[in-house]
Amino acid sequence: MRVEEEIADVFIYLLRPADVLQVDLAAAVDSKLRKNAERYPVELARGRAVKYSELERGN
């Protein structure tokens, strides 16, 4: 099966529970992207596959 079809299947299966649970997917994605940007600053995380607590911070 083509990748596009698989991605569409996942999206379709996601839409139903989001609808039933009244989750605003756009708002949820925006919120998650903002959290990830805080947890994984580009200057520390780019090219690294580590948990945010393992990133070296100057704090």
MARSE-760548 format. One record per atom (N, C-alpha, C, O): residue in three letters; y, x, z. Coordinates in steps of 0.2 Angstrom, whole numbers, plus 2048, in hexadecimal, padded with zeros to 3 digits. Layout:
<rs>
ALAYXZ ...
</rs>
This chain:
<rs>
MET7FA804800 MET800800800 MET806804800 MET80680A803 ARG80B8027FD ARG8128067FD ARG815806803 ARG814801807 VAL81980B805 VAL81C80C80B VAL82180680C VAL822804812 GLU825804807 GLU8297FE807 GLU8267F880A GLU8297F580E GLU8207F7808 GLU81C7F180A GLU81A7F1811 GLU81B7EC815 GLU8187F7813 GLU8177F881A GLU81D7F781F GLU81C7F4824 ILE8227FA81D ILE8287F9821 ILE82B7F2821 ILE82D7F0826 ALA82A7EF81C ALA82C7E881B ALA8277E4820 ALA8297DF824 ASP8217E5820 ASP81C7E2825 ASP81E7E382C ASP81E7DE830 VAL8207E982E VAL8227EB835 VAL8287E7836 VAL8297E483C PHE82D7E6832 PHE8337E3833 PHE8327DB834 PHE8357D8838 ILE82E7D9830 ILE82C7D1830 ILE8297D0837 ILE82B7CB83A TYR8247D4839 TYR8217D3840 TYR8267D4846 TYR8257D184B LEU82B7D8845 LEU8317D984A LEU8357D384A LEU8387D184F LEU8377D0844 LEU83C7CB844 LEU8397C5848 LEU83D7C184C ARG8337C3848 ARG8317BD84C ARG8327BE853 ARG8357B9856 PRO82F7C3857 PRO8317C385E PRO8387C485F PRO83A7C1865 ALA83C7C785B ALA8437C785C ALA8467C185C ALA84B7BF860 ASP8447BC857 ASP8477B6857 ASP8457B185D ASP8497AE860 VAL83E7B285F VAL83C7AE864 VAL83F7B086B VAL8417AB86F LEU8407B686C LEU8447B9872 LEU84B7B9871 LEU84F7BB876 GLN84E7B786C GLN8557B686A GLN8587BD86B GLN85D7BE86F VAL8557C2868 VAL8587C9869 VAL85C7CA862 VAL85A7C985D ASP8627CC864 ASP8677CE85E ASP8657D585C ASP8677DA85F LEU8617D6856 LEU85E7DC854 LEU8647E1853 LEU8647E7854 ALA8697DF84F ALA86F7E384E ALA8727E6854 ALA8737EC854 ALA8737E2859 ALA8767E485F ALA8717E9863 ALA8737EE866 ALA86B7E7863 ALA8667EC866 ALA8657F2863 ALA8657F7866 VAL8667F385C VAL8657F9859 VAL86C7FD85A VAL86B80385C ASP8717FA85A ASP8787FD85B ASP878800862 ASP87A806864 SER8757FC867 SER8757FF86E SER87080586F SER872809872 LYS86A80486C LYS86680A86C LYS868810869 LYS86781686C LEU86C80F863 LEU86E815860 LEU874819864 LEU87481F864 ARG878815868 ARG87D81786C ARG87A81B872 ARG87C821874 LYS874818875 LYS87181B87A LYS86E822878 LYS86E82787C ASN86B822872 ASN867828870 ASN86D82D86E ASN86B83386F ALA87382B86C ALA87883086B ALA87A834871 ALA87C83A871 GLU87A830876 GLU87C83387D GLU876837880 GLU87883D882 ARG87083587F ARG86B839882 ARG86983F87D ARG867844880 TYR86A83E877 TYR868844872 TYR86E84686E TYR86F845868 PRO87384A871 PRO87984C86E PRO877851868 PRO872855869 VAL87A850862 VAL87885385C VAL87785B85E VAL87385E85C GLU87D85D861 GLU87D865862 GLU877867866 GLU87686D866 LEU87486386A LEU86E86586E LEU86886386B LEU86386786C ALA86785E868 ALA86185B866 ALA85F85C85F ALA85985C85D ARG86385E85A ARG86285F853 ARG85C864853 ARG85C86A855 GLY85786284F GLY85186784E GLY84C868853 GLY84886C853 ARG84D864859 ARG84986485F ARG84585E860 ARG849859860 ALA83F85E862 ALA83B858863 ALA83A85886B ALA83485986C VAL83F85886F VAL83D858876 VAL841852879 VAL84584F876 LYS83E85087F LYS84184A883 LYS84884C885 LYS84A852886 TYR84C847885 TYR853848887 TYR85484C88E TYR85985088E SER85084B892 SER85084F899 SER84F856898 SER85085A89D GLU84C858892 GLU84A85F891 GLU85086388D GLU84F86988C LEU85585F88B LEU85A862888 LEU85F86688C LEU860864892 GLU86186C88B GLU86587088F GLU86C86E88E GLU86F86D889 ARG86F86C894 ARG876869894 ARG87A86E898 ARG87787189D GLY88086E897 GLY88587289B GLY88786F8A1 GLY88C8728A5 ASN8848698A3 ASN8878658A9 ASN8848688AF ASN8858668B5 
</rs>
